[in-house]
Amino acid sequence: MSIWWSLHLRREAASVPLARRLLLGTMETAGVDPDISFDLSVALTEACANAVEHAGTATGYSVTAQIDGDHCRIEVADSGPGFSRDRVLCPARPTPRSQYAEHGRGLCLIEALVDHVQFHDRPGHGTVVAFDKVLKWRDGALLKAS
């Protein structure tokens, strides 16, 4: 069994918790392990916050999530100016200054929380952040793969 949903959201801060709550509700209902759900919800929050903050003059962004078997894939796409992933470095050991910075850690956090992440820069047409995670299930889960 699988489940899929897509949202088209306005580029405003209030949209971020909406996407997060929908994901958490879906995961809870499906029976996904709470620790896995939390990791995915934090990654989604970071990706949505980046779309809200950095998408230039774009008025909205989209979130698509799919659970298929033991796998979850989430994509967050905006239509802003795009960015170069090469500019963002995720140090193995953060410096004291970088670990207390208010910005610049979201993409590194996403990479740390999921199994696989892709950044698709589309200069002048936005960015897509796509990430995957293998799911673990609670006993009696509705969507648990056989």
BAPAZA-883485 format. One record per residue: residue number from 1; residue in three letters; x, y, z of N, C-alpha, C in turn. Coordinates in steps of 0.1 Angstrom, whole numbers, plus 2048, in hexadecimal, padded with zeros to 3 digits. Example, Ala and Ser with C-alpha at 12.3 -4.5 7.8 and 13.67 -1.06 7.14 Angstrom:
REM BAPAZA-883485
+-----+-----+------+------+------+-------+-------+-------+------+------+------+
:   k :   r : n.c1 : n.c2 : n.c3 : ca.c1 : ca.c2 : ca.c3 : c.c1 : c.c2 : c.c3 :
+-----+-----+------+------+------+-------+-------+-------+------+------+------+
:   1 : ala :  884 :  7C7 :  84E :   87B :   7D3 :   84E :  884 :  7DF :  84E :
:   2 : ser :  880 :  7EA :  847 :   889 :   7F5 :   847 :  881 :  800 :  84F :
+-----+-----+------+------+------+-------+-------+-------+------+------+------+
REM end
This chain:
REM BAPAZA-883485
+-----+-----+------+------+------+-------+-------+-------+------+------+------+
:   k :   r : n.c1 : n.c2 : n.c3 : ca.c1 : ca.c2 : ca.c3 : c.c1 : c.c2 : c.c3 :
+-----+-----+------+------+------+-------+-------+-------+------+------+------+
:   1 : met :  808 :  7F4 :  800 :   800 :   800 :   800 :  809 :  80C :  800 :
:   2 : ser :  804 :  817 :  7FA :   80B :   823 :   7FA :  802 :  82F :  7FC :
:   3 : ile :  808 :  83A :  7FF :   800 :   847 :   801 :  809 :  852 :  7FB :
:   4 : trp :  802 :  85C :  7F5 :   808 :   867 :   7EF :  800 :  874 :  7F1 :
:   5 : trp :  807 :  87F :  7F3 :   800 :   88C :   7F4 :  809 :  897 :  7EF :
:   6 : ser :  802 :  8A2 :  7EA :   809 :   8AD :   7E5 :  802 :  8BA :  7EA :
:   7 : leu :  80A :  8C4 :  7EE :   805 :   8D0 :   7F3 :  80B :  8DC :  7EA :
:   8 : his :  803 :  8E6 :  7E8 :   808 :   8F2 :   7E2 :  806 :  8FD :  7EC :
:   9 : leu :  811 :  902 :  7F1 :   810 :   90B :   7FD :  814 :  919 :  7F9 :
:  10 : arg :  80F :  923 :  800 :   813 :   931 :   7FF :  821 :  932 :  806 :
:  11 : arg :  829 :  93B :  801 :   836 :   93D :   806 :  835 :  946 :  812 :
:  12 : glu :  830 :  940 :  81D :   830 :   948 :   82A :  832 :  93E :  835 :
:  13 : ala :  837 :  943 :  840 :   83C :   93B :   84B :  831 :  932 :  851 :
:  14 : ala :  824 :  936 :  850 :   81A :   92D :   856 :  818 :  920 :  84E :
:  15 : ser :  81D :  920 :  842 :   81C :   913 :   83A :  825 :  908 :  83E :
:  16 : val :  830 :  90C :  845 :   83A :   902 :   849 :  834 :  8F8 :  853 :
:  17 : pro :  82E :  8FD :  85E :   828 :   8F3 :   868 :  81C :  8EB :  862 :
:  18 : leu :  815 :  8F1 :  858 :   80A :   8EA :   852 :  80F :  8DD :  84B :
:  19 : ala :  81A :  8DF :  843 :   820 :   8D3 :   83C :  825 :  8C9 :  846 :
:  20 : arg :  82C :  8CE :  850 :   831 :   8C5 :   85A :  826 :  8BD :  861 :
:  21 : arg :  81B :  8C4 :  865 :   810 :   8BD :   86C :  80A :  8B2 :  863 :
:  22 : leu :  808 :  8B5 :  856 :   802 :   8AC :   84D :  80B :  89F :  84C :
:  23 : leu :  818 :  8A2 :  84B :   821 :   896 :   84A :  821 :  88E :  857 :
:  24 : leu :  821 :  894 :  862 :   821 :   88D :   86F :  814 :  885 :  871 :
:  25 : gly :  809 :  88C :  86D :   7FC :   885 :   86E :  7FB :  879 :  865 :
:  26 : thr :  800 :  87A :  859 :   801 :   86F :   84F :  809 :  864 :  855 :
:  27 : met :  815 :  867 :  85A :   81E :   85D :   85F :  818 :  856 :  86B :
:  28 : glu :  812 :  85D :  874 :   80B :   858 :   880 :  800 :  84E :  87C :
:  29 : thr :  7F8 :  852 :  873 :   7EC :   84A :   86E :  7F2 :  83D :  867 :
:  30 : ala :  7FC :  83F :  85F :   802 :   833 :   858 :  809 :  829 :  861 :
:  31 : gly :  80E :  82E :  86D :   814 :   826 :   876 :  823 :  826 :  875 :
:  32 : val :  829 :  831 :  870 :   837 :   832 :   86F :  83D :  835 :  87D :
:  33 : asp :  849 :  82F :  880 :   850 :   831 :   88C :  851 :  840 :  88F :
:  34 : pro :  84E :  844 :  89C :   84F :   853 :   89F :  85C :  859 :  89D :
:  35 : asp :  867 :  852 :  89F :   875 :   858 :   89D :  877 :  85B :  88E :
:  36 : ile :  873 :  852 :  885 :   874 :   854 :   877 :  86B :  860 :  873 :
:  37 : ser :  85F :  860 :  878 :   856 :   86B :   875 :  85C :  878 :  879 :
:  38 : phe :  862 :  879 :  885 :   868 :   886 :   889 :  873 :  88A :  880 :
:  39 : asp :  87C :  881 :  87D :   887 :   884 :   874 :  882 :  88A :  867 :
:  40 : leu :  878 :  883 :  861 :   873 :   888 :   854 :  86C :  896 :  856 :
:  41 : ser :  865 :  898 :  861 :   85E :   8A4 :   863 :  868 :  8B0 :  865 :
:  42 : val :  873 :  8AE :  86B :   87D :   8B8 :   86D :  883 :  8BB :  85F :
:  43 : ala :  886 :  8B1 :  858 :   88C :   8B3 :   84A :  882 :  8BB :  842 :
:  44 : leu :  875 :  8B7 :  842 :   86B :   8BE :   83A :  86A :  8CD :  83F :
:  45 : thr :  86A :  8CF :  84C :   86A :   8DD :   851 :  875 :  8E5 :  84C :
:  46 : glu :  881 :  8E0 :  84C :   88D :   8E7 :   847 :  88B :  8EA :  838 :
:  47 : ala :  887 :  8E0 :  830 :   885 :   8E3 :   822 :  87B :  8ED :  81F :
:  48 : cys :  86F :  8EC :  826 :   865 :   8F6 :   824 :  869 :  904 :  829 :
:  49 : ala :  870 :  905 :  834 :   875 :   912 :   839 :  87F :  918 :  82F :
:  50 : asn :  887 :  910 :  828 :   890 :   915 :   81E :  888 :  91B :  812 :
:  51 : ala :  87D :  914 :  80E :   875 :   918 :   803 :  86E :  926 :  807 :
:  52 : val :  86A :  927 :  813 :   863 :   933 :   817 :  86D :  93E :  818 :
:  53 : glu :  879 :  93C :  81D :   883 :   947 :   81F :  88A :  94A :  812 :
:  54 : his :  88D :  941 :  809 :   897 :   944 :   7FF :  891 :  943 :  7F0 :
:  55 : ala :  884 :  942 :  7EF :   87E :   940 :   7E2 :  87C :  94D :  7DA :
:  56 : gly :  882 :  958 :  7DE :   882 :   964 :   7D7 :  874 :  96A :  7D6 :
:  57 : thr :  86F :  96D :  7C9 :   862 :   973 :   7C7 :  857 :  968 :  7C5 :
:  58 : ala :  85B :  95B :  7C6 :   851 :   951 :   7C4 :  846 :  952 :  7CE :
:  59 : thr :  839 :  950 :  7CB :   82E :   951 :   7D4 :  82B :  944 :  7DB :
:  60 : gly :  830 :  939 :  7D7 :   82D :   92D :   7DD :  837 :  922 :  7DB :
:  61 : tyr :  835 :  916 :  7E1 :   83E :   90B :   7DF :  835 :  8FE :  7E1 :
:  62 : ser :  83B :  8F3 :  7DD :   833 :   8E6 :   7DE :  83A :  8DC :  7E6 :
:  63 : val :  832 :  8D4 :  7ED :   838 :   8C8 :   7F5 :  831 :  8BC :  7F0 :
:  64 : thr :  838 :  8B2 :  7EC :   833 :   8A5 :   7E9 :  839 :  89A :  7F1 :
:  65 : ala :  831 :  891 :  7F7 :   835 :   887 :   7FF :  82F :  879 :  7FB :
:  66 : gln :  837 :  86F :  7FB :   833 :   862 :   7F7 :  838 :  857 :  800 :
:  67 : ile :  830 :  84F :  805 :   834 :   843 :   80D :  830 :  837 :  804 :
:  68 : asp :  83A :  82F :  801 :   838 :   824 :   7F8 :  840 :  818 :  7FE :
:  69 : gly :  839 :  80F :  804 :   840 :   804 :   80A :  847 :  809 :  817 :
:  70 : asp :  854 :  806 :  817 :   85C :   80A :   823 :  864 :  817 :  81F :
:  71 : his :  85F :  81F :  816 :   867 :   82A :   811 :  85F :  837 :  811 :
:  72 : cys :  864 :  842 :  816 :   85E :   84F :   815 :  866 :  858 :  80D :
:  73 : arg :  860 :  85F :  803 :   867 :   869 :   7FB :  85F :  876 :  7FC :
:  74 : ile :  866 :  881 :  7FF :   860 :   88E :   800 :  868 :  898 :  7F7 :
:  75 : glu :  860 :  8A0 :  7F0 :   866 :   8AB :   7E7 :  860 :  8B8 :  7EB :
:  76 : val :  869 :  8C2 :  7EC :   864 :   8D0 :   7EE :  86A :  8D8 :  7E2 :
:  77 : ala :  861 :  8DF :  7DB :   865 :   8E6 :   7CF :  860 :  8F4 :  7D0 :
:  78 : asp :  869 :  8FD :  7CC :   865 :   90B :   7CB :  869 :  911 :  7BD :
:  79 : ser :  864 :  91C :  7BA :   867 :   922 :   7AD :  870 :  92F :  7AE :
:  80 : gly :  878 :  92F :  7B8 :   880 :   93B :   7BB :  88D :  93B :  7B2 :
:  81 : pro :  897 :  943 :  7B5 :   8A3 :   944 :   7AD :  8AC :  938 :  7AC :
:  82 : gly :  8AA :  92F :  7B6 :   8B3 :   923 :   7B6 :  8C0 :  927 :  7BE :
:  83 : phe :  8C8 :  91D :  7C1 :   8D4 :   91F :   7C8 :  8DE :  914 :  7C4 :
:  84 : ser :  8EB :  917 :  7C7 :   8F5 :   90D :   7C4 :  8F8 :  905 :  7D1 :
:  85 : arg :  8F5 :  8F8 :  7D1 :   8F8 :   8EF :   7DC :  906 :  8EF :  7E0 :
:  86 : asp :  90F :  8F2 :  7D6 :   91D :   8F3 :   7D9 :  921 :  8FD :  7E3 :
:  87 : arg :  918 :  908 :  7E5 :   91B :   912 :   7EE :  919 :  90E :  7FD :
:  88 : val :  911 :  903 :  7FE :   90E :   8FF :   80C :  917 :  8F3 :  80F :
:  89 : leu :  91F :  8F4 :  819 :   927 :   8E9 :   81E :  923 :  8E4 :  82B :
:  90 : cys :  922 :  8D7 :  82D :   91E :   8D1 :   839 :  92B :  8CC :  840 :
:  91 : pro :  931 :  8D3 :  849 :   93D :   8CE :   84F :  93B :  8C3 :  858 :
:  92 : ala :  944 :  8B9 :  858 :   943 :   8AE :   861 :  944 :  8B2 :  86F :
:  93 : arg :  94B :  8BD :  871 :   94C :   8C2 :   87F :  94A :  8D1 :  87E :
:  94 : pro :  93E :  8D6 :  883 :   93B :   8E4 :   882 :  945 :  8ED :  88B :
:  95 : thr :  948 :  8F9 :  886 :   950 :   902 :   88E :  947 :  908 :  898 :
:  96 : pro :  94C :  90D :  8A3 :   944 :   913 :   8AE :  93B :  91E :  8A8 :
:  97 : arg :  940 :  926 :  89F :   938 :   931 :   899 :  92C :  92B :  891 :
:  98 : ser :  92F :  921 :  889 :   924 :   91B :   880 :  91A :  914 :  887 :
:  99 : gln :  91D :  90D :  892 :   913 :   905 :   89A :  909 :  90E :  8A1 :
: 100 : tyr :  90C :  91B :  8A3 :   902 :   923 :   8A9 :  8FC :  92D :  8A0 :
: 101 : ala :  8FF :  92C :  893 :   8F9 :   935 :   889 :  8EA :  932 :  888 :
: 102 : glu :  8E2 :  93D :  885 :   8D4 :   93C :   883 :  8D0 :  937 :  875 :
: 103 : his :  8D9 :  937 :  86C :   8D6 :   933 :   85E :  8E1 :  92B :  859 :
: 104 : gly :  8DE :  923 :  84E :   8E8 :   91C :   847 :  8EA :  90D :  84B :
: 105 : arg :  8E1 :  908 :  854 :   8E3 :   8FA :   858 :  8D8 :  8F1 :  853 :
: 106 : gly :  8CD :  8F7 :  84D :   8C2 :   8EF :   849 :  8C5 :  8E3 :  840 :
: 107 : leu :  8CC :  8E6 :  835 :   8CF :   8DC :   82B :  8D8 :  8D1 :  832 :
: 108 : cys :  8E1 :  8D5 :  83A :   8EA :   8CB :   841 :  8E1 :  8C2 :  84B :
: 109 : leu :  8D7 :  8C8 :  851 :   8CE :   8C1 :   85A :  8C6 :  8B7 :  852 :
: 110 : ile :  8C1 :  8BB :  847 :   8B9 :   8B2 :   83E :  8C2 :  8A6 :  83A :
: 111 : glu :  8CF :  8A9 :  836 :   8D8 :   89E :   833 :  8DA :  894 :  83E :
: 112 : ala :  8DB :  899 :  84A :   8DD :   891 :   856 :  8D1 :  888 :  85A :
: 113 : leu :  8C5 :  88D :  857 :   8B9 :   886 :   85C :  8B3 :  87C :  852 :
: 114 : val :  8B7 :  87C :  845 :   8B1 :   873 :   83C :  8BB :  86A :  836 :
: 115 : asp :  8B7 :  860 :  82E :   8C0 :   856 :   828 :  8C6 :  85B :  81B :
: 116 : his :  8BF :  863 :  814 :   8C4 :   868 :   807 :  8BD :  876 :  804 :
: 117 : val :  8C5 :  87F :  7FF :   8C0 :   88C :   7FC :  8C6 :  891 :  7EF :
: 118 : gln :  8BD :  898 :  7E7 :   8C2 :   89E :   7DA :  8BD :  8AC :  7DA :
: 119 : phe :  8C6 :  8B5 :  7D5 :   8C3 :   8C3 :   7D3 :  8C3 :  8C6 :  7C4 :
: 120 : his :  8B8 :  8CA :  7BE :   8B8 :   8CD :   7B0 :  8B6 :  8DC :  7AF :
: 121 : asp :  8C1 :  8E2 :  7AA :   8C1 :   8F0 :   7A8 :  8BC :  8F3 :  79A :
: 122 : arg :  8B2 :  8FB :  799 :   8AD :   8FF :   78B :  8AE :  90E :  78A :
: 123 : pro :  8BA :  913 :  787 :   8BD :   922 :   787 :  8B2 :  92A :  780 :
: 124 : gly :  8AC :  933 :  787 :   8A1 :   93B :   782 :  894 :  934 :  783 :
: 125 : his :  893 :  928 :  786 :   887 :   920 :   787 :  885 :  919 :  794 :
: 126 : gly :  88E :  91B :  79E :   88C :   916 :   7AB :  895 :  90A :  7AE :
: 127 : thr :  891 :  904 :  7B9 :   899 :   8F9 :   7BF :  88F :  8EE :  7C3 :
: 128 : val :  894 :  8E2 :  7C2 :   88C :   8D6 :   7C7 :  896 :  8CF :  7D1 :
: 129 : val :  891 :  8CD :  7DD :   898 :   8C5 :   7E7 :  890 :  8B9 :  7E9 :
: 130 : ala :  896 :  8AD :  7E6 :   88F :   8A0 :   7E6 :  897 :  897 :  7F0 :
: 131 : phe :  890 :  891 :  7F9 :   897 :   888 :   802 :  88E :  87B :  805 :
: 132 : asp :  896 :  871 :  809 :   890 :   864 :   80B :  894 :  85E :  818 :
: 133 : lys :  88C :  856 :  81E :   88F :   84F :   82A :  888 :  841 :  82A :
: 134 : val :  88F :  837 :  82E :   889 :   82A :   831 :  881 :  82A :  83D :
: 135 : leu :  875 :  825 :  83D :   86C :   826 :   848 :  86D :  81A :  852 :
: 136 : lys :  86B :  81C :  85E :   869 :   812 :   868 :  85B :  813 :  86D :
: 137 : trp :  855 :  808 :  871 :   846 :   808 :   874 :  844 :  804 :  883 :
: 138 : arg :  839 :  809 :  888 :   834 :   805 :   895 :  82C :  7F7 :  892 :
: 139 : asp :  82B :  7F0 :  89D :   823 :   7E3 :   89C :  815 :  7E7 :  898 :
: 140 : gly :  80F :  7DF :  88E :   801 :   7E1 :   88A :  800 :  7ED :  880 :
: 141 : ala :  80A :  7F2 :  87A :   80A :   7FD :   872 :  801 :  7FB :  865 :
: 142 : leu :  7F9 :  805 :  861 :   7F0 :   803 :   856 :  7F7 :  801 :  849 :
: 143 : leu :  801 :  808 :  846 :   808 :   808 :   839 :  814 :  7FF :  839 :
: 144 : lys :  817 :  7F8 :  844 :   824 :   7F0 :   844 :  825 :  7E7 :  838 :
: 145 : ala :  830 :  7E7 :  832 :   832 :   7DE :   826 :  833 :  7D0 :  82B :
: 146 : ser :  82E :  7C7 :  823 :   82D :   7B9 :   827 :  83A :  7B2 :  823 :
+-----+-----+------+------+------+-------+-------+-------+------+------+------+
REM end
